[in-house]
Amino acid sequence: MTNKTKALLWNFLGFAPIFIIVYFLLQRYSGLTGLWLPFTSFIVGTIVAPKFQAVKTRDGEKIFMKWLFMKGIKQF
């Protein structure tokens, strides 16, 4: 499995739980209905989820992570 594939999977695993949690919280505690509910959950999940990216360096391809709640960029 390449690092690009791993980065894509990590992005999904970071986004999916946040999307599901926000979706059900909005469904329960807000008045949103129809397409507004998943659309709002998608926007919140996109902003809050960590971002992973595979980058080629001198030492080979590595995965880096950036997250709203962490300072700087971390090698993963």
Steps between C-alpha positions, in 0.01 A plus 500: 500500500648833398522801726248687284247225563580503872453878511164466325386233748617708798309799361185289480549352848545851639201649319238224529459486881482879523240514222285230664517658847419849370219359282324334792558795735352741246210264434420481869564858614442725198210573273688411182318273255549367149833559329604764752579233757763300305633816331565670835653180641728478196622859542566457874673164441719648226613785725552297819648173363878457483659526154756241385727536197769280346808703403817391322811599696869421467450205735207360301128556509361594842157581640442834671201610708354842573212550740308800626565403864877441465767757441716442193532206266581156638667210322278197525 
